[in-house]
Amino acid sequence: MNLRERFGRPLRLGLVGGGPESWIGAMHRSAAELDGCFRATAGVFSGDAARSRAAGVRLGFDAARCYGTVAEMLEAERARGDGAQGGIDAVAIMSPNDTHHAYAAAALDAGLDVICDKPVTHNHAEALDLAARARRQGRLFAIAHAYSAYPMTRHARHLVREGMLGAVRLVQVEYIQSGLAVRVEDGALTSRLRWVLDPRRSGQALVMSAIGCHAQHLACFVTGLPVARVMADVGTLMPGREVVDHVSALIELGNGAHAARGAFTVTQAAAGGENDIRLRVYGEKGMLDWNHREAGYLKLALQGEPARLIGRGDPYLPPEVMAAGRTPRGHPEGLREAFANVYAELAQERMALALGEEVPAFPYPRIEDGVHTMAFIEACLASQREGRWVAVAGSPAGLA
């Protein structure tokens, strides 16, 4: 009998954001329920109270559990207690970036677990605050860095930890998009574009809030190394643009003399780009290569040996990697399943804690990862301002 069966019911999930027209909302809802560990039962679906209630009904939620504000949802759901129709156990946040800290803080203080879209906060100080609240309340906090939840990025992490590559020496990561390769700001603006293109709402650097945080997290996740310091070029590829659409950086990961070198490039303004994500990790014995276009495969090339193509579903993969996939090799899986891994792992950890059982060592992205990401973003911005290498806050001593 698995954890979900022993726990006796799915965890109840409250949504913040993700109305009927929201692509990411549909992704979160379907991923949360894919493995039966969560059931979305309540939500706040718009910043406008009337639209929120109407949107929830359109999505099929009980009208009594479609709320006008987050505060209203937290209060009403707490009053439901823990019976058959009890209140929510966790909150998933996919609202505009500038709301993440306030909503996550309120959920944690209400005694709920949190799954938050990126960026987790506006700045490093706010991320530290959420980490402290999660610890103080004894709550779990996951960040929706789904690229680190693909079976083959999980296997890449496993191979690095097992020493297959030896010491990591070079890391190259990139995330290239084309959504801002034209001047969208000169056309008709949707409600989403209005907040995305407002730097006060979208984050300290738009491209970092949108995709750069994914690239940084993926590199750190697979290598097991934090970014220690950066030398960054932060700006725009589109002339005259007010928000940042491009960041390239030289990075160092790890400790002092044994630090790995790296290159980091992200942009949303590369014409022809199409969610091109690639990670290459080179060690003293060989290299790993993963790209999002062929997410079910991982290339392993050891010095002096034929290159190997490892596929999701290969029977010799470690059990924890096999568990991250759902279909045999050759049948495509994708982003929804990766999102679902984040939800399922947090849910199973909560269930194990509630049952007093041994807690599995799940590798889903946590609030501490968000703290490091926000420190990385601020270091890149400082490097651009000052024209020098800048240490990432919280990195090992002696690297500044």
Secondary structure, DSSP 8 states (H G I E B T S, - for coil): --HHHHH-S-EEEEEES--TT-HHHHHHHHHHHTTSSEEEEEEE--SSHHHHHHHHHHTT--GGGB-SSHHHHHHHHHHTTTSTT---SEEEE-S-GGGHHHHHHHHHHTT-EEEE-SSS-SSHHHHHHHHHHHHHHT--EEE--GGGGSHHHHHHHHHHHTTSS-SEEEEEEEEE--TTSS-GGGS---HHHHHHT-HHHH-SSHHIIIIIHHHHHHHHHHH---EEEEEEEEE-SSTT-SS--EEEEEEEESSGGG-EEEEEEEES--TT--SEEEEEEEESSEEEEEEGGGTTEEEEEETTS--EEEETT-TTS-HHHHTT--S-TTS---HHHHHHHHHHHHHHHHHHHHHT---------BHHHHHHHHHHHHHHHHHHHHTS-EE-TT--TT--
